[in-house]
Structures are given as structure tokens and as C-alpha cells.
């Protein structure tokens, strides 16, 4: 088999691996690797140096093998080979080469963003913030569960800002923290200050990771004030609204609410179908509607996983030289449930209700029942709020999960808890305890 099929297979594998490791690890150990050879049994990965080869061999071999086996449905013998940078450039996809020129992912533009009822407001506000930075919505705060397009929108803002000759800086909350700590350790605080304040737009992704890091929060507080006072645009993303980030200092959360706060909801079926059609066209493949509808039904809550499923099916069909049908798609995705669950993937309603029950020390049967005493009612409302925040469930689905409550009852409960979180240290503590339990459940799955 030629080098190109090996690289195509490796690109598909990287798409799945990226969902299972954190961003810094992926950038450090996987981003500069290439697929060199695959003959049906042996798969050779090209690596830039011996350090990467040793790390992947010792720490990531099982993950890589499992991912490749899941895709090829056959045993894989893994090997590593040093390659020159020119070989990496030749084998790497176009997007990887473009990343060396632009700080923004070339796939994440406004043109490639599929707009639907779930994200129309976020898309429009992002465009407005780019076209009129510092004046339309400042800050613009976008929140959603993982894989629904927050990063895509922030990167799209950066692309358009660059085209308009404005200086935009995109950074994750994790990277902001790392940069800040490094600046202190290396005596480069002035360089840090210049990097983050001498911009027209600051795009801060996954701000929730800064929570609980007091010095980093202090630094972000002053950075925010300086930019806001200078009418520089600030765009922030997170997995929850500001009120639901109790780990962050109150003064930061209140500032995040100065502008416009928008939620991106899970995509409806029409949006999922449009996205699948676009991605299939970009790959040069035409899929029939039956196959598209099958894929759209398989993954409902996460755009990133939806794309990953499509890539998996395309690679499976290429390897078998087979026509893509719903049956073939089902076979390609048949063992997808065996993959590790990502940290932010949705949990079953019962898991969330159980966590709330344990933290509030009220039996789950009472949360589902008719009891109306103050403590039970509060815990039940809190469970409704957590189901909406953690699982992106609809109001009707939440009501059904908690004893058949109406959508209006759920809506009232969610609004009430969100409002009370701002002023109630007790509820913020309960929120933290429930989130810890849910994180442990995800890790144990």
C-alpha cells in the first residue's frame, strides 16, 4: 500500500486521538507525526525525533493501537521511524502546513460554520464583535458543552480580524495559565503584559480551567480591565454560564456578564445533516441521504464526534474499497462504544440525579416523587439545573427524567438556581461537590 493511504488512515486516527488527550499533549507529541506505511498488518508512524518516538512507545502505544484497530478492524503491529521535516511537510495534510503560517486553524472560518437554530445567535454576535470590536458586545461570552462549536467561532473571529488588519490573540485558559506562570518564573512579566494587552481582540477559550488558580485569576482580572477600558474586544468561551463557574472569583464572573452571554445548544437534525453534507463534499465524497440520516441519528449531542464518525466511515470505505451505505456505516461505527469516554461527554440522567441525591443527602426516589418540603424541592430544582448544564438535555427530557414535571416547571427551576448561585455560597459549594462526583464517574467509565 502506498504512503498516501497510510497518511489518510493516520489522519483519521489522529482525529479520534485528539478527542482523548488534552490539547498540549496532542500538540507536543502527535501534531508532527505522519503515517508512513501500512501493508495491512504493520503500521509505521513517522516521528520528528527520538524523544517523541520514546514517549509514544512508552505512554501512548496502547491508545494508538486500539484506535488503529478500531478503524481497520484488524490487528496492527506498530512501529516508529525518524523522518526529516521535509517528509513531514510532504505527507502532512494542507491544513497542517497552513498552521505554520497562520495562528488560526484554517478549517475554522465563518464560511465553514454551519448555522442552525442551535447556534444562530452566537454566530451573529461573533460576526458583530469582529466587525465592530469593543463596541457591539464586550465581552462576548459563549458557553456550551464540549464539541458544539465554541472554538470554531473564536478561531473564525480571529481569521476575520486578521483579514481586517486587526491584531487578534487566541489562547486557551490552560495556555493563559501556563504563559503567566512561565513569565513569573523567567522574569518576563512585561513581555507577558505586552503579549496579552497589545491586541485588538483577545479570544480566551475554555476559561473554566483558570478557576481556582488565584494568581492567574488576579492576572486575568487586570488584563480584562485594561482591555475593556481601552475598548478592546474580549471574547470568552466556557462550558457553563458565568454564574455556574463557582471556582472563579465573583469579580471575574460579574465582569464576564457585562456584555452578552449566549448559549450554543446541541444541533438539531437539520443542522447535523447540513454539517455532514458539507464535510462529505470537502472530502470529495458523495453520500446518499439514507447514510447521512443514519450518521445524524448516531451522534446527536456533539459536532466534533459527528465529524469523527464521518471520517471513520470514509476511511473504512476507502480501506475496503467499498460503496458507503447505512449498513457499511453501521459496521464502521460498530465498536465506537468501546472507545474511552471524553471528559466532557454527556452522562446518563440517572448518574446526574444520583450525584445530586448523594450531595444533598436526599434519596433519589424523593427527587422523582411528589415531596414538596423545602430541602427536597431545592435539591430537585438543582438536579434540573445540572441536567441542563451537564447533559444539554431539553426541558421536556429533563421533566421526564424527574418524575414527569412540565417544561415550564423545569425552566423556572433552572432560572431560579442560576440566579441563586450568584449569591448563595451554599449552592456554589454543592455545585462544586456535584461536579467532582460527575468527573469521577466519567473517569471510571
N, C-alpha and C positions, 0 to 999 in steps of 0.2 A: 504494500500500500504506500502511496506517495506521501511526502511530508505534509502537503496541504490538508488531506483528510485527518491526519494526526493532529494538526493545529486546530481544525474545526472542532474535533472531538474535545480537545483540551479547552477551547474557549467555552464550550457548553459546560464542561466540568468546573471551570473557574466561576461561571455564573452561579452554580449551586454552592460551591465552596464559599463564595463571598457572602452567602446568606448565613453561614455557620461560624464564621470567625469575625472578630472585630476589625474595624477599618484599618487601624495602624498595623496590625499583624498581616492583613491582606496586602497592604501596600508594600510592606517591608519584605515579605517572604514569597509572595505569589505574583505580584504585578509584573515582574521582569522575567517570568518563566515562559517557555514556549513548548508546544508539542512537537517533538522531532520525528518520532517513529511509532507506528502502530501496525503490527502484522497479524492482528487477530488474537494474540496472546501476550506479547511483550509490548509495553508502552514506555517509551523513553522521553523524559522531560528534560528540556534544555534549561540550565541554570547559569546565572552570570558569574558565580564564584563558588568556592568550596564551602564557605560559611552557609550559604543558602542550601546547598546540597545536604550538608550535615544536619541542619535544622529540620528540613523537610523529612529526611530519612528517620530521624530520631523522634520528632514530635508530631509530624503530620502524616506519616506513611499510612496509617490505618484509615484516616479520613479520606485521603486521596484514593486509595484502593477501593474503598467502599463506594465512593462517588463514581469512579470509572466502571465498576462492576454494575452499579445500578443503571448506568447509561447503556453499557454494551451488552448486559445480560450474559456475560461470560467471564471466566476467571482472567485476571490481569496480573502479569508479572511486571513489577515496577522497577525502573532504572533511572539514573540521573547522569547527565553528560554536560560538561562545561561547554559554553558556546561564546563566541565573540559578540560584541554589541551589534555588529553589522548583521549577524544571523538573527538576532532578536528582532531588529528592525524589519528584516525581510519577512520573517514569519508572523510577526505581530499583526493584529487587525489594524485598519486605518485609524480607528478611534484611539488606540494606544499611542500611535505616532503623533497624532494631533495633540495629545495631552502634554507633550513636551513643549508645545508652542503656547497653548492657552492654559490658564489655571483652571478652566471650567471644562467639565465633561461635554464633549461635542454632541453627545446624544440628548443632553438635557436642554432643550430650547423651547421657546413658546410654540414654535411651529410643530414640534413633535409631541406636545402635551395634549392629550385627548380630553376635551372639555365635555362635562356632563352635568346633570343636576347636582351631583355629589360634590363638585369642586368649582362650579361656575363662578361663585362669588370670590373664592380665593384666587382664581385665575385673573379675574377682572381687577381685583385690588392689587395684585402683583404687577400687572401692567401699568396701573395708575402710579404706583410707587416708583416704578422705573422711569416713567415719562415725566413725572413731576416730583423728583426726590426731595424729601424733607418737608413737603407741604401737604400732600394729599392725606396720607395715613402714616403717622410717625409716632411710635413704632408700628409696624405691621407685624402682628403676631399670628402665626398659623399653627394650628395643632391638629394632630391626627394620630391614629395608630400607625405602627410601622408599615412601610411599603405602600402608602397611599399617595405619594407624590410630593411630599414636603420638600425633599432635597431637590427634586426636579425643578420645582418652582423657584427655589432660591438660586439654583445654578442658572436658570433661564433669565432671571433678573440680572445676574452678573454678566451673561453674554450680551444682553441688550444694552446694559450700561457701558460696556466696553465699546460697542458699536457707536454709542452716543458720546464717546470720548470722555467718559466719566470713570473715575477710579473706584473699582469695587473690590472688596476683600471678602471672600467666602472662607469660613472656618467653622469647624465643629466645636461644640462645647468642650469635648475632650482635648482637641488641639489647642484651644484657647488656654486651657489649664496647663497643658504641657509647656506652651510658649512662655506663659507667665512664670512658672517655676524655673524654667531654664534661664530666663532673663535675670532672675534674682541670683541664681547660683553662679552665673557667669558675669555678674555685674553689668548687665546690658539693659537696665530698666528704661533708659532713654530711648534705645533702639526699639524696645517693645512699645513704648508710648507712641513713638512716631509711626510705627507699622500699623497700629490699630486706630490712631486718631487722625492721621493724614490721609483720609479716604472720603469719597463722596457717599459711598454706601457700605455699611457693614452688614454682612449676611451671616448670622450666627445660627448654626444648625444644631438641633438636639441640645438645647440649653439646659435641660433637666440634669445633665451629667455634671453641671457645676454645683448643684445643690449639696450643701453640707461642707463645702470647701471654703471656709470663712475668708481666707486671704484672697482667693480667686474671686469670690463674690464681691469683696471690697473693691478689687481692681475693676471688675465689670461695672460696678455701680458708678465709679468715677468716669470710666470710659463712656458709659451710656450718657451721663450728664453732659460731658464735654461735647459729644457728637450731637446730642439733641439740642443743646443751647446754640450750636453753630448751624442748626437746620440741616444737618447731615442725615441721610436716610438710614434707619435701622430696621432690619427685617429679621425676625426671630422665629424659629420653629421649635416645637416641643411635642411630646406625646400626650400632653394634657393641658387644659387651660391654666392660666396663671394661678387661680385660686386653688387648684388641685396639685400644686407643687409645694407642699409644706416644708420641704427641705430647704427651699430658697428663702432668703431673708424677706420679710414683709416689704421693706422699702424697694426691693427689686421687683417683687411681684406687682406692687402698685404701679410702678413705672411702666411695666410691660402692658398695663391696661390703659395707658394714656391715649393710645391711638385706636387701632381697630383690631379686634380679636375675631378670628374666623376659624371654623372647624371644617376639615375635609372629611366627608363621610365615605364609607365603603362604596365602591362603584356599583351602579345598577347594571342589569344585564345588558342594556343597550350600550352603555359605556364600555363594558368588558368586551363586547363583540367588536366595537369600533377599534379598540386598542389591539385586539388580536389580528384584525384585518390589516391594520397599519404595520404591525411588526412582521406579519407574514409577507406583505408586499415588500418591505425593506429587505427581507432575506431572499427575495426573488422567487417566492413560493406562492402558489395559488391554492387555497384550501376551500373545500366545499362548505356550505353553510351548516350541514349536519355536524361536521368535525368542529367547526368554530363554536357551535352551540354546546357541544359536549364539553369542550375545554372551558367555556364560560361558566358552565354549571359545576365543574370540578373545583374551581377556586373562586370564591366569592368575596373574600374579605381583604385580599392583598394583591395589589397590582404587580409588585415585584415577583411574587410567587407565580402569578399568572404568566408573566413573561418567561419565567424559568421553566414552567410546564411546556410552553410552546417551543422553547429552544430544545428541550429534552425530546419532544416528539419529532422535531425537524432532524435532529441528529440521529435519532433511532431510525427514521425512514431512510436517511442517507446511507447509514451503515448497512441496512438490509436491502438497499436499492428497491424500496417498496413504495407503492402509492399510499398516500396518507388518507386513512379512513377513520371513522369513530372507533372501529374495532382495534386498528393499529395504535391509535392514540391511547386507548384503554390499556393495551399491553405495555406501551412505553411508560405509562404512569402507574402501572400495577403495584410496584413496590415503593412508591413515593412515601407511603406512610411509615416506612422503616427508617427514613432519614431523621436525624436529630431535630427536635423542635427548636425553632429560634426563640431567643429570649423574650421577644415581644409578641409571640404568636398568641392568638386568642385561646382562652381556656374555656372549658365547658361551664355553662351557667351554674351547675351544681358545685363545681370547685370554688367559684367565687362566693356563692351563698354559704358554703361550708366555712370558708375563711372568715367571712363576716360573723357567722354564728360563733366561731371559736373566740374571736377577738372581743365581741360584745357579751360573750358568755350567755347566749340565749339559744335554745335548741332550734335547729333549722325548721323543725315541724311547726314551731310557733311563728317563725317568719313567714311561712307559707299559709298559716292559718288565719283565724279571724280575730286574734287578740288585738286589743286597741290600747293597752296601757302604754304609758309614755316611753318606757325603755324599749319595748318591743317595736313600737311604731317608728322610733328613731332608727333602730337597727335595720328594720325593713326598708325604710327610705334610703338608708346608707347603702344597702345591698342593691337597690335600684340604681343609685348613682354609680356604684362600682361596675355594675353590669354594662352601663352605657359607656363608661370611660375605658374599661379594660377590654371589653369584648365587642365594642362597636355594634351592639345589638339594637334593633328597632324598639320603639316604645311598646309596640304590641307584643313583640317577643319577650321583652322584659316582664311585662304584665303577666304573660302566660307562665313564665318561669317562677313567679312569686304568687301563686295561688289564683291566677285569673284576674288580676287587677286591670283596670281600664288604662288606656293610653294616657288619658288626661291625668289620672292619679299618678302615673309614673312621671309624667312631665312636671307636675307640681313638686313631686318628691325630689327630682333631680335639681330643679331650680332652687328649692329650699336648702338642700345640702350644700350646693355650690356657694350660695350666699353665706351660710353659716360657717363654712370653712374659713372664711376670711377673718372672723372674729373669735372663733372657738378653738382654743389650744387643745381642748379635749378631743375634738373631732380630727384635728390635724394629727394628733398622736395616734388615734385609731386608724387614720388613713395610712400612716407610715407602717403600723403593725400589719394591716391587711396586705399592703403592697409587699412587705417582707415575706409573708406567708405565700403569696402568689408566686413570687420569684423562686422560692424554694420548691414549690410544686412544679414549676417549669423546668428547673434544673434536674428534678427527679424523674422527668418523663423520658 
